[in-house]
Amino acid sequence: MRIVTVDLNSCVACRNCEYACAFEQSGDFDRNASNIRVNFYPEEKACIPWTCTHCSEAWCMEICPANAITRNPETGAVEIDSSRCAGCKMCMLACPAGNIHFDSREHITRKCDLCGGDPKCVKFCPSGALEFIEEEEAYSYKREAFDGMLMRILASEGKRYG
């Protein structure tokens, strides 16, 4: 299965990912329709694009009383069938990362569906911060990135690791 990953050091906060997703989902550029969100942290001078990771054990899918959430067998995406969604928000509560949002106009929940296997957020990311890669590769990359970050923190504090 492939997922969207984020290289935090490469994100330039352009929000193209949000615009591309919004256009794919709704036909216009209203970022409220986007299923990827860019969170800004001005004090830390950081921005973090965040979207669904399509968990192997998808708690949102397990908790949905309307059975509106299923896994697409072709893409592996955990998807919400808006025609079945009751708008109860149970999936929002169950998502450990908070990657499901409520559409107050339609009274249903929404989340990334990987654009049918061709995520537009990745396609229109000018810095390459977003990638659509195999799940196992993503976990390996995260371990390496975390190790690098930890080493930089320790070095900046004048401490040695090991």
C-alpha positions as CSV (number, residue, x, y, z in Angstrom):
1,M,0.0,0.0,0.0
2,R,1.2,3.5,-0.8
3,I,0.7,6.6,1.5
4,V,1.4,10.3,1.3
5,T,4.4,11.3,3.4
6,V,5.7,14.7,4.4
7,D,9.3,16.0,4.5
8,L,9.0,18.8,7.0
9,N,12.3,20.3,6.1
10,S,11.2,20.7,2.4
11,C,7.8,22.3,3.0
12,V,7.7,26.0,1.9
13,A,4.2,26.7,3.2
14,C,2.9,27.5,-0.3
15,R,-0.4,25.7,0.4
16,N,-0.5,24.3,-3.1
17,C,-1.4,20.9,-1.6
18,E,-4.5,22.4,0.0
19,Y,-5.5,24.2,-3.2
20,A,-4.9,21.1,-5.4
21,C,-6.9,18.9,-3.0
22,A,-9.7,21.4,-2.8
23,F,-10.0,21.7,-6.5
24,E,-10.0,17.9,-6.9
25,Q,-12.7,17.5,-4.2
26,S,-15.0,20.4,-5.1
27,G,-14.0,21.9,-8.4
28,D,-12.9,25.2,-6.8
29,F,-10.0,26.5,-4.7
30,D,-11.8,26.9,-1.4
31,R,-9.3,25.4,1.1
32,N,-12.2,24.4,3.4
33,A,-12.8,21.5,0.9
34,S,-9.2,20.3,1.2
35,N,-8.5,17.0,2.9
36,I,-4.9,18.0,3.6
37,R,-4.3,20.8,6.1
38,V,-1.2,22.9,6.6
39,N,-0.7,23.8,10.2
40,F,1.4,26.8,10.9
41,Y,3.5,27.4,14.0
42,P,5.0,30.9,13.7
43,E,6.9,30.9,17.0
44,E,8.8,27.8,15.9
45,K,9.0,29.0,12.2
46,A,7.4,25.7,11.1
47,C,4.6,24.5,8.9
48,I,3.3,21.0,8.8
49,P,1.1,19.6,6.1
50,W,-1.1,16.8,7.6
51,T,-3.4,14.3,6.0
52,C,-4.8,10.8,6.5
53,T,-2.2,8.0,6.7
54,H,-4.8,5.3,5.9
55,C,-4.0,3.3,9.0
56,S,-3.6,-0.5,8.7
57,E,-6.0,-0.8,11.6
58,A,-8.4,2.0,10.8
59,W,-10.2,2.9,14.0
60,C,-12.5,5.3,12.1
61,M,-13.7,2.4,9.9
62,E,-14.2,0.2,12.9
63,I,-16.3,2.7,14.9
64,C,-18.5,4.0,12.1
65,P,-22.1,3.0,12.9
66,A,-23.3,3.6,9.4
67,N,-20.6,1.4,7.8
68,A,-19.8,4.4,5.6
69,I,-16.0,3.9,5.9
70,T,-14.4,1.2,3.9
71,R,-10.9,0.4,2.5
72,N,-10.6,0.7,-1.3
73,P,-9.2,-2.6,-2.5
74,E,-7.4,-1.0,-5.4
75,T,-5.7,1.9,-3.7
76,G,-5.7,0.8,-0.1
77,A,-7.3,4.1,0.8
78,V,-9.7,4.3,3.8
79,E,-12.6,6.1,2.2
80,I,-15.9,7.7,3.4
81,D,-19.0,7.1,1.4
82,S,-20.7,10.4,1.8
83,S,-24.1,8.9,0.8
84,R,-23.9,6.6,3.9
85,C,-22.3,9.0,6.3
86,A,-24.7,10.0,9.2
87,G,-22.6,12.9,10.3
88,C,-22.2,11.5,13.8
89,K,-18.5,12.4,14.0
90,M,-17.6,9.2,15.7
91,C,-14.8,8.7,13.2
92,M,-13.4,12.1,14.1
93,L,-13.2,11.0,17.7
94,A,-11.6,7.7,16.8
95,C,-8.9,9.1,14.5
96,P,-5.7,9.1,16.5
97,A,-4.2,11.9,14.4
98,G,-7.2,14.1,13.9
99,N,-7.2,13.8,10.1
100,I,-10.9,13.7,9.6
101,H,-12.9,16.9,9.4
102,F,-16.6,17.8,9.4
103,D,-18.2,19.4,6.4
104,S,-20.8,21.7,8.0
105,R,-22.5,22.5,4.7
106,E,-23.2,18.8,3.9
107,H,-23.3,17.6,7.5
108,I,-20.9,14.7,6.8
109,T,-17.2,13.9,7.6
110,R,-14.5,14.0,5.0
111,K,-10.9,12.8,4.7
112,C,-8.2,12.0,2.2
113,D,-9.2,9.4,-0.4
114,L,-5.8,9.4,-2.2
115,C,-7.5,10.9,-5.3
116,G,-8.1,7.4,-6.6
117,G,-4.4,6.5,-6.3
118,D,-3.0,9.7,-7.9
119,P,-2.9,12.3,-5.0
120,K,-3.1,15.8,-6.4
121,C,-1.4,17.2,-3.2
122,V,1.7,15.3,-4.2
123,K,1.5,16.1,-7.8
124,F,1.3,19.9,-7.2
125,C,3.9,20.2,-4.4
126,P,6.6,22.4,-5.9
127,S,9.2,21.6,-3.2
128,G,8.9,17.8,-3.2
129,A,7.9,17.9,0.5
130,L,5.0,15.5,-0.2
131,E,5.7,12.0,-1.7
132,F,3.4,9.1,-2.5
133,I,5.5,6.1,-1.4
134,E,5.2,2.5,-0.2
135,E,4.1,2.3,3.4
136,E,7.3,0.4,4.5
137,E,9.5,2.9,2.8
138,A,7.7,5.7,4.7
139,Y,8.3,4.1,8.1
140,S,12.0,3.6,7.3
141,Y,12.2,7.3,6.3
142,K,10.5,8.4,9.4
143,R,13.0,6.5,11.6
144,E,15.9,8.1,9.8
145,A,14.4,11.6,9.9
146,F,13.7,11.2,13.6
147,D,17.2,10.0,14.3
148,G,18.6,13.0,12.3
149,M,16.4,15.5,14.2
150,L,17.4,14.0,17.6
151,M,21.1,14.2,16.6
152,R,20.7,17.9,15.7
153,I,18.9,18.6,19.0
154,L,21.6,16.9,21.0
155,A,24.4,18.6,19.0
156,S,22.8,22.0,19.5
157,E,22.7,21.4,23.3
158,G,26.4,20.4,23.2
159,K,25.6,16.8,24.3
160,R,26.9,13.6,22.8
161,Y,24.7,10.7,21.8
162,G,26.0,7.2,22.4
